[in-house]
Amino acid sequence: MSYAIQCHCGAVKGEVDTDLPAEAVTCNCSHCSAKGLVLAAIKRDQLTITSGAEALRTYRFNRHVIDHHFCAECGTQPFSEAAQDDGKRMAMVNLRCAPAADLDAIRKIEFDGASV
């Protein structure tokens, strides 16, 4: 019922308290497309950073409403987070950082972030 995520070098590790999704988002904005992110939306409280929180850095761009968290050592972005319209926190997990994810089996939903 949960799955692990980690950055490339293993400095940042986390646990996502939900099943791997059947669908994920790919976005064509300049940031997501440059990194090749495959994203799964979760409630922020479903994500626990189990090690390496001190290695995380944050990047914000455009409207500065999404915190893109990346490892300071290897540069990999395991997740981002933001507030929804109702104020609740949500996260977008980069499934490329989830070793158990079979990306070929997950349906990709394209999001036109370049137009936002």
Beta strands, then each sheet from edge to edge (+ up, - down):
strand 1: 3-6
strand 2: 13-16
strand 3: 23-27
strand 4: 39-43
strand 5: 47-51
strand 6: 56-59
strand 7: 67-71
strand 8: 79-83
strand 9: 89-94
strand 10: 107-111
sheet 1: 1+ 2- 5+
sheet 2: 3+ 10+
sheet 3: 4+ 9- 8+ 7- 6+
end
